[in-house]
Amino acid sequence: MVVSEILIRPILTEKSSKLSNLNKYVFEVSMTTNKIEIKKAIESYYGVEVEKVNTLIVKPRNKNFRTKKISRPGFTKRYKKAVVSVKKGTIDFLK
């Protein structure tokens, strides 16, 4: 698979910025990829050495979509998240 198909986007939240101080970075990845493919993609794209990759699947949550007249029930999307521990160096997301 191509790197752009594996790594969808970095997740930039308050919790992930605290993890970046510990050399851990959070990415949204494709549902079909495994830890080895994620590790190779990050090492080739960002040029850093990856120590460990942890993955988890974020479950969809209930959400109501309100319009002027009605309220429709729905769900947020389901996605796979990877927490990547880097040995040395940092990842620049503005690349």
C-alpha positions in Angstrom: 0.0 0.0 0.0 1.0 3.6 -0.6 1.9 5.8 2.5 -1.1 8.1 1.7 -3.4 5.1 1.9 -2.1 4.0 5.2 -1.7 7.3 7.1 -4.9 9.2 6.8 -4.2 12.2 9.1 -2.4 13.0 12.3 -4.8 13.5 15.3 -4.0 16.9 16.9 -5.8 17.2 20.3 -4.8 18.3 23.7 -4.2 14.7 24.8 -2.1 13.9 21.8 0.0 17.1 22.3 0.8 15.9 25.8 1.9 12.6 24.4 4.2 14.3 21.9 6.3 15.4 24.8 6.9 11.7 25.5 7.8 11.1 21.9 4.5 9.5 21.1 2.4 10.6 18.2 -1.2 9.8 17.2 -2.5 9.1 13.7 -5.7 8.0 12.1 -4.9 5.0 9.9 -6.6 2.8 7.4 -8.8 0.0 8.9 -7.0 -2.7 7.0 -3.4 -1.9 7.9 -1.4 -3.7 10.6 1.3 -2.5 12.9 4.2 -3.5 10.6 2.7 -1.5 7.7 2.1 1.5 9.9 5.7 1.4 11.2 7.2 1.2 7.7 5.0 4.0 6.5 6.0 6.4 9.3 9.7 5.5 9.0 9.7 6.2 5.3 7.6 9.3 5.3 8.9 11.1 8.3 12.4 9.7 8.4 12.4 8.7 12.1 13.0 5.4 13.9 9.8 3.9 15.4 10.1 2.0 18.6 6.6 0.7 19.1 3.1 1.0 17.5 -0.2 0.6 19.5 -3.5 0.4 17.6 -7.1 0.7 18.7 -10.4 1.0 16.9 -12.6 4.0 18.0 -16.2 3.0 18.2 -18.9 5.2 16.7 -20.9 7.3 19.1 -24.6 8.3 19.0 -25.3 11.8 17.7 -28.4 13.7 16.8 -28.5 15.9 13.7 -30.9 18.8 14.3 -32.5 20.7 11.5 -35.3 23.4 11.6 -38.1 20.9 11.8 -36.8 17.5 12.9 -34.0 15.7 14.7 -32.5 12.7 13.0 -30.5 10.1 15.0 -27.1 9.1 13.6 -23.6 8.0 14.4 -20.0 9.4 14.2 -17.7 7.4 12.0 -15.7 4.4 13.1 -11.9 4.6 12.6 -8.6 3.0 13.5 -6.1 5.0 15.6 -2.4 4.3 16.0 -0.2 5.6 18.8 3.4 5.6 17.6 6.4 5.7 19.9 9.5 7.2 18.3 13.1 6.4 19.6 14.9 9.5 18.5 13.9 12.7 16.8 10.5 14.4 16.4 7.8 14.3 13.7 7.0 17.6 11.9 3.4 17.5 10.9 3.8 20.6 8.6 5.9 18.6 6.1 
